[in-house]
């Protein structure tokens, strides 16, 4: 799509709305976090090979000595859903990191600290699972990078949600084993009967494939 076919019709700090006239007289609305110069819809196909996501979602596994690996989730309030949803630590990539080759890992480490209180240390592991996954490409161009963080410790680290910023609201953590993860996957809901986000599903699926002994 050419840039002159795209017109911004709403603008705020975190959300923009674009009218895409994909053919004369035919329009498609797209919600985006991006300014016009970074819209995927106007990028050449070659640019997709290095396309940076808007945010990072983390699969955080606690590997505590003498215990089976556990997946760390949290309860985060999501305004469009009107509920606290079973979620993964996640956050937006800062504009200052758009040219950073380690933007996904650095964002993941920062968000883990803000949302859980855990500082990644030497001996822990951080790696990219998938550099860009579209969430709902029929409505928005938003994409997330999936990052794996394995916390290797002798004792369970202290958890805190005091680093939450802005509109973020949290209501505690959920640390689960594979049996509990399988239940979430089977039912498609949390223990309160509430549906969870796609990135929580991805974390549960990835966690199920991790060896029982790391």
N, C-alpha and C positions, 0 to 999 in steps of 0.2 A: 504494500500500500504506500502511496506517495504521501509526503508530509502535508501537502496542500489539501489532502482529502480528510485531514484530521483537525478538529477544532475543539479547544478546551471550553467546556460550558460550565464547569464548577471547579473552584480551587479552594483548598484549605491546606494546612501544614502537612497533614498525613494522607489526605485523600483528594484525588482529582477525578473529574468525570469528563470523558472525551466522546464527541460525536464523530463517528467514522462513516463518511459517505463512501461506501465501498463501490457503489455505482450510482450514476446520476439519479437523484431522487430517493435513493435507498440508504437508510441510516442504521448504524449499529452503535449502541452505547457501551462504553468500556470504563470500568472503575480502575484506577491506577494509583500507585504511590509516586509515580515518576513524572518529571517534566517532559516537555515535548521532545527534547534532544536525546532522551534515553528510552523512548517507547519501543518495545520489541516489534510492534506492528509496522513501524517504519524502518526497521533495520534490514539490511541485506542478509540473506541466509548465512553467509560466511561469518557474520558477527555473532551468531548463536553459539559458535564453538567456544567463545570466551565470555558469554553473557553472565553477568554477575546477578545473583538473586537479590531480592529486596531484604530478605531476612534469613535467619538461621534457626532451625529446630534441632534440638539435641537429644540423642539417645544416651542417657547417662546410666552407666552400670556401676554399681558399688561392689567392688571385689575386696571384701574384708577377710582377713586371714582366718582360716578355720570355718568359714561360712560359705554357703552356696552363693553364686552371684545373684544380685537383686537389681531390679530396675527402679530408678528413682523418678517418680511422677509428682505432680502437684495439682492443687485445686486452684484454678485461676478463673476469675469472673470474666465472662465474655458478654459484652453489652448486647450485641445482636441476638444472642441466644437467651439472654436474660437469666443465666444460670452460672453457677460455678461448674466448670467443666474439667474433667480429668485430662490434664495437659502435660506437655513436656516443657522444660526450660527453653525459651525462645526469645528472639528479639531482632530488631532491625539492624542492618549494617549501617554504620555511620558514614556520611558522605566523605569524611576524611580518609576512609578505608577503601574507597572505590578503586583506587589504583594500587592497593596493597595486595600482593600475591597470596598473602596468608589471611585475607579478610575473613573467610569463613571460620577458620580456627580461632582467630583473635576475637571475633564476635562471640563465638561459642564460650570461650573462656570468660569473657566479660559478663555475659548473661548468666552463666552458671554462678558466678560470684554474687551478682545482684539478686538473683532469685532463690538461691539456696544457701548462700554463705560459704560455699566450698571454693577454696582457692586451688587451682590446678598446680601440682607440685612436680618436681623431678621424680620420675618413677611412675607417674600417671601417663595415660595414653590419650592422644587426641588425633583423630583422622577423619577425613571426609568420606562419607558413605555415598552421597550423590550430590554433585555440585549445583543442581538446579532441578526443582520439581514444581511444575505449575500446580496451583491449588484448584482453581475453578476457571479454566480458560474460556468458558462460555460467557463469563461475566467480568472477569478481571485478568490482567496480565501478571498479577502478583506471583512471585516464585520464591520458594524456600530452598536453601541448601540444607542437607541432612548431615549432621556431624556426630560422630561417635566419641564419647568421652568415657574412659574407663578409669575409675578412681581406685587405685591400689593402696590399701592401708592396712595397718595392723589392727586399728580400732575404727569404729564408725565415726566419721567426722561430725562435728556439731552442725546442725542445720538451722538456718535463719532466713526469713523472708523480709527482713527489715530494710533490705536494699531496694525494694520495689520503688519505682519512680512513676510520676505522672498519674495516669488513669489506671495503672496496674493495681489490682486487688487480688490477694491470695488468701486461702483459707486452709493452710496446712499442706502436709506432704502425704504421699502414699508410696510406701516402699514394698514392692511385691516380688514374689518368687515366680517360677514358671507355671506352677499350678494355678496361681491367681491370674497370671497373664492369660492362660488358656481359657479361663472362665470369662474374662473380659472379651476375648476374641469370639468365643462361642455365642455369647449373649448379645454382643454389640452394644452393651450398655455398662455403666458403672453400677456400684452397689445401691445407688439411689434411683436407679431406673433411667438415668439421663444418658443420652447419646454423647459420644466423645468425638473430638476432631480427627481428621484424616491423619494428621501427623502423630497422634497418639497411637492410632492403629499401626502406622509404619514402625513406630518404636516397639510396640508389642510383638510384631512379626519378626523384626530384627532380633529382639531379645530371645525369642524362642529358638533361634538358630545358633545361639551362643553355647559353647560347650559347658557342661555342668561344673567343670573344674577349669579355671582359667590359669 
